[in-house]
Amino acid sequence: MTTTFIASLFVFVLAAFVGFEVINKVPPTLHTPLMSGANAISGIAVIGALLISGSKEWNVTVILGLVAVVLATVNVVGGFLVTDRMLQMFKK
């Protein structure tokens, strides 16, 4: 159990670091197209989180699934708002 937890924590920290470094290197001109792609991935995450949190009894899985649904939904809505704002800049 402890070895699995430490390995999972290591992967999480490494993914967070790599994600932070990759996002910082994105130029502003590529932000909108990449945000649209991220919205599609977050939409899939919302569906997966809904499937996980669909259990009848309340346990850690349901709570984490609920948190995942909320965070992924915030990400999708924020991405659409940013994309819409960027596209408004090109309208006359």
Biotite code that builds the C-alpha atoms (Angstrom):
import biotite.structure as struc

atoms = struc.array([
    struc.Atom([0.000, 0.000, 0.000], chain_id="A", res_id=1, res_name="MET", atom_name="CA", element="C"),
    struc.Atom([2.707, 2.490, 0.956], chain_id="A", res_id=2, res_name="THR", atom_name="CA", element="C"),
    struc.Atom([4.835, 1.682, -2.077], chain_id="A", res_id=3, res_name="THR", atom_name="CA", element="C"),
    struc.Atom([1.875, 2.174, -4.396], chain_id="A", res_id=4, res_name="THR", atom_name="CA", element="C"),
    struc.Atom([1.014, 5.480, -2.729], chain_id="A", res_id=5, res_name="PHE", atom_name="CA", element="C"),
    struc.Atom([4.575, 6.778, -3.024], chain_id="A", res_id=6, res_name="ILE", atom_name="CA", element="C"),
    struc.Atom([4.779, 5.722, -6.682], chain_id="A", res_id=7, res_name="ALA", atom_name="CA", element="C"),
    struc.Atom([1.434, 7.392, -7.426], chain_id="A", res_id=8, res_name="SER", atom_name="CA", element="C"),
    struc.Atom([2.502, 10.557, -5.615], chain_id="A", res_id=9, res_name="LEU", atom_name="CA", element="C"),
    struc.Atom([5.772, 10.588, -7.583], chain_id="A", res_id=10, res_name="PHE", atom_name="CA", element="C"),
    struc.Atom([3.903, 10.274, -10.899], chain_id="A", res_id=11, res_name="VAL", atom_name="CA", element="C"),
    struc.Atom([1.479, 13.036, -9.874], chain_id="A", res_id=12, res_name="PHE", atom_name="CA", element="C"),
    struc.Atom([4.256, 15.460, -8.896], chain_id="A", res_id=13, res_name="VAL", atom_name="CA", element="C"),
    struc.Atom([6.226, 14.664, -12.054], chain_id="A", res_id=14, res_name="LEU", atom_name="CA", element="C"),
    struc.Atom([3.130, 15.180, -14.248], chain_id="A", res_id=15, res_name="ALA", atom_name="CA", element="C"),
    struc.Atom([2.371, 18.477, -12.517], chain_id="A", res_id=16, res_name="ALA", atom_name="CA", element="C"),
    struc.Atom([5.936, 19.705, -13.065], chain_id="A", res_id=17, res_name="PHE", atom_name="CA", element="C"),
    struc.Atom([6.046, 18.650, -16.724], chain_id="A", res_id=18, res_name="VAL", atom_name="CA", element="C"),
    struc.Atom([2.590, 20.148, -17.363], chain_id="A", res_id=19, res_name="GLY", atom_name="CA", element="C"),
    struc.Atom([3.624, 23.444, -15.775], chain_id="A", res_id=20, res_name="PHE", atom_name="CA", element="C"),
    struc.Atom([6.786, 23.619, -17.870], chain_id="A", res_id=21, res_name="GLU", atom_name="CA", element="C"),
    struc.Atom([4.972, 22.770, -21.110], chain_id="A", res_id=22, res_name="VAL", atom_name="CA", element="C"),
    struc.Atom([2.196, 25.318, -20.517], chain_id="A", res_id=23, res_name="ILE", atom_name="CA", element="C"),
    struc.Atom([4.689, 28.082, -19.760], chain_id="A", res_id=24, res_name="ASN", atom_name="CA", element="C"),
    struc.Atom([6.376, 27.536, -23.120], chain_id="A", res_id=25, res_name="LYS", atom_name="CA", element="C"),
    struc.Atom([3.180, 28.026, -25.186], chain_id="A", res_id=26, res_name="VAL", atom_name="CA", element="C"),
    struc.Atom([3.183, 31.322, -27.123], chain_id="A", res_id=27, res_name="PRO", atom_name="CA", element="C"),
    struc.Atom([0.006, 33.452, -26.952], chain_id="A", res_id=28, res_name="PRO", atom_name="CA", element="C"),
    struc.Atom([-0.825, 32.838, -30.625], chain_id="A", res_id=29, res_name="THR", atom_name="CA", element="C"),
    struc.Atom([-1.247, 29.119, -29.972], chain_id="A", res_id=30, res_name="LEU", atom_name="CA", element="C"),
    struc.Atom([-3.241, 29.508, -26.777], chain_id="A", res_id=31, res_name="HIS", atom_name="CA", element="C"),
    struc.Atom([-6.731, 29.501, -28.338], chain_id="A", res_id=32, res_name="THR", atom_name="CA", element="C"),
    struc.Atom([-6.315, 26.388, -30.530], chain_id="A", res_id=33, res_name="PRO", atom_name="CA", element="C"),
    struc.Atom([-4.725, 24.492, -27.665], chain_id="A", res_id=34, res_name="LEU", atom_name="CA", element="C"),
    struc.Atom([-7.490, 25.603, -25.314], chain_id="A", res_id=35, res_name="MET", atom_name="CA", element="C"),
    struc.Atom([-10.087, 24.170, -27.690], chain_id="A", res_id=36, res_name="SER", atom_name="CA", element="C"),
    struc.Atom([-8.293, 20.828, -27.635], chain_id="A", res_id=37, res_name="GLY", atom_name="CA", element="C"),
    struc.Atom([-8.050, 20.946, -23.859], chain_id="A", res_id=38, res_name="ALA", atom_name="CA", element="C"),
    struc.Atom([-11.810, 21.530, -23.678], chain_id="A", res_id=39, res_name="ASN", atom_name="CA", element="C"),
    struc.Atom([-12.414, 18.300, -25.560], chain_id="A", res_id=40, res_name="ALA", atom_name="CA", element="C"),
    struc.Atom([-10.151, 16.383, -23.175], chain_id="A", res_id=41, res_name="ILE", atom_name="CA", element="C"),
    struc.Atom([-11.823, 17.981, -20.151], chain_id="A", res_id=42, res_name="SER", atom_name="CA", element="C"),
    struc.Atom([-15.229, 17.017, -21.543], chain_id="A", res_id=43, res_name="GLY", atom_name="CA", element="C"),
    struc.Atom([-14.080, 13.402, -21.607], chain_id="A", res_id=44, res_name="ILE", atom_name="CA", element="C"),
    struc.Atom([-12.835, 13.821, -18.025], chain_id="A", res_id=45, res_name="ALA", atom_name="CA", element="C"),
    struc.Atom([-16.286, 15.061, -16.977], chain_id="A", res_id=46, res_name="VAL", atom_name="CA", element="C"),
    struc.Atom([-17.934, 11.957, -18.434], chain_id="A", res_id=47, res_name="ILE", atom_name="CA", element="C"),
    struc.Atom([-15.396, 9.676, -16.744], chain_id="A", res_id=48, res_name="GLY", atom_name="CA", element="C"),
    struc.Atom([-15.826, 11.444, -13.409], chain_id="A", res_id=49, res_name="ALA", atom_name="CA", element="C"),
    struc.Atom([-19.606, 11.129, -13.695], chain_id="A", res_id=50, res_name="LEU", atom_name="CA", element="C"),
    struc.Atom([-19.270, 7.395, -14.258], chain_id="A", res_id=51, res_name="LEU", atom_name="CA", element="C"),
    struc.Atom([-16.986, 7.000, -11.248], chain_id="A", res_id=52, res_name="ILE", atom_name="CA", element="C"),
    struc.Atom([-19.113, 9.092, -8.920], chain_id="A", res_id=53, res_name="SER", atom_name="CA", element="C"),
    struc.Atom([-22.342, 7.286, -9.810], chain_id="A", res_id=54, res_name="GLY", atom_name="CA", element="C"),
    struc.Atom([-22.188, 4.867, -6.886], chain_id="A", res_id=55, res_name="SER", atom_name="CA", element="C"),
    struc.Atom([-25.045, 4.691, -4.374], chain_id="A", res_id=56, res_name="LYS", atom_name="CA", element="C"),
    struc.Atom([-22.958, 4.726, -1.181], chain_id="A", res_id=57, res_name="GLU", atom_name="CA", element="C"),
    struc.Atom([-20.732, 7.608, -0.125], chain_id="A", res_id=58, res_name="TRP", atom_name="CA", element="C"),
    struc.Atom([-17.083, 6.665, 0.026], chain_id="A", res_id=59, res_name="ASN", atom_name="CA", element="C"),
    struc.Atom([-13.757, 8.145, -1.035], chain_id="A", res_id=60, res_name="VAL", atom_name="CA", element="C"),
    struc.Atom([-14.343, 7.258, -4.683], chain_id="A", res_id=61, res_name="THR", atom_name="CA", element="C"),
    struc.Atom([-17.631, 9.155, -4.843], chain_id="A", res_id=62, res_name="VAL", atom_name="CA", element="C"),
    struc.Atom([-16.143, 12.206, -3.122], chain_id="A", res_id=63, res_name="ILE", atom_name="CA", element="C"),
    struc.Atom([-13.123, 12.255, -5.447], chain_id="A", res_id=64, res_name="LEU", atom_name="CA", element="C"),
    struc.Atom([-15.444, 11.739, -8.420], chain_id="A", res_id=65, res_name="GLY", atom_name="CA", element="C"),
    struc.Atom([-17.548, 14.708, -7.328], chain_id="A", res_id=66, res_name="LEU", atom_name="CA", element="C"),
    struc.Atom([-14.435, 16.872, -6.975], chain_id="A", res_id=67, res_name="VAL", atom_name="CA", element="C"),
    struc.Atom([-13.294, 15.711, -10.428], chain_id="A", res_id=68, res_name="ALA", atom_name="CA", element="C"),
    struc.Atom([-16.684, 16.610, -11.949], chain_id="A", res_id=69, res_name="VAL", atom_name="CA", element="C"),
    struc.Atom([-16.583, 20.092, -10.430], chain_id="A", res_id=70, res_name="VAL", atom_name="CA", element="C"),
    struc.Atom([-12.981, 20.821, -11.454], chain_id="A", res_id=71, res_name="LEU", atom_name="CA", element="C"),
    struc.Atom([-13.353, 19.461, -14.980], chain_id="A", res_id=72, res_name="ALA", atom_name="CA", element="C"),
    struc.Atom([-16.586, 21.422, -15.461], chain_id="A", res_id=73, res_name="THR", atom_name="CA", element="C"),
    struc.Atom([-14.891, 24.626, -14.302], chain_id="A", res_id=74, res_name="VAL", atom_name="CA", element="C"),
    struc.Atom([-12.073, 23.894, -16.757], chain_id="A", res_id=75, res_name="ASN", atom_name="CA", element="C"),
    struc.Atom([-14.477, 23.337, -19.666], chain_id="A", res_id=76, res_name="VAL", atom_name="CA", element="C"),
    struc.Atom([-16.515, 26.466, -18.943], chain_id="A", res_id=77, res_name="VAL", atom_name="CA", element="C"),
    struc.Atom([-13.405, 28.590, -18.443], chain_id="A", res_id=78, res_name="GLY", atom_name="CA", element="C"),
    struc.Atom([-11.914, 27.274, -21.660], chain_id="A", res_id=79, res_name="GLY", atom_name="CA", element="C"),
    struc.Atom([-15.019, 28.139, -23.635], chain_id="A", res_id=80, res_name="PHE", atom_name="CA", element="C"),
    struc.Atom([-15.101, 31.611, -22.105], chain_id="A", res_id=81, res_name="LEU", atom_name="CA", element="C"),
    struc.Atom([-11.465, 32.246, -22.988], chain_id="A", res_id=82, res_name="VAL", atom_name="CA", element="C"),
    struc.Atom([-11.937, 30.881, -26.511], chain_id="A", res_id=83, res_name="THR", atom_name="CA", element="C"),
    struc.Atom([-15.046, 33.022, -27.024], chain_id="A", res_id=84, res_name="ASP", atom_name="CA", element="C"),
    struc.Atom([-13.236, 36.108, -25.763], chain_id="A", res_id=85, res_name="ARG", atom_name="CA", element="C"),
    struc.Atom([-10.320, 35.481, -28.106], chain_id="A", res_id=86, res_name="MET", atom_name="CA", element="C"),
    struc.Atom([-12.660, 34.978, -31.075], chain_id="A", res_id=87, res_name="LEU", atom_name="CA", element="C"),
    struc.Atom([-14.507, 38.228, -30.238], chain_id="A", res_id=88, res_name="GLN", atom_name="CA", element="C"),
    struc.Atom([-11.236, 40.065, -30.845], chain_id="A", res_id=89, res_name="MET", atom_name="CA", element="C"),
    struc.Atom([-11.339, 39.054, -34.522], chain_id="A", res_id=90, res_name="PHE", atom_name="CA", element="C"),
    struc.Atom([-14.897, 40.273, -35.183], chain_id="A", res_id=91, res_name="LYS", atom_name="CA", element="C"),
    struc.Atom([-15.473, 43.716, -36.638], chain_id="A", res_id=92, res_name="LYS", atom_name="CA", element="C"),
])
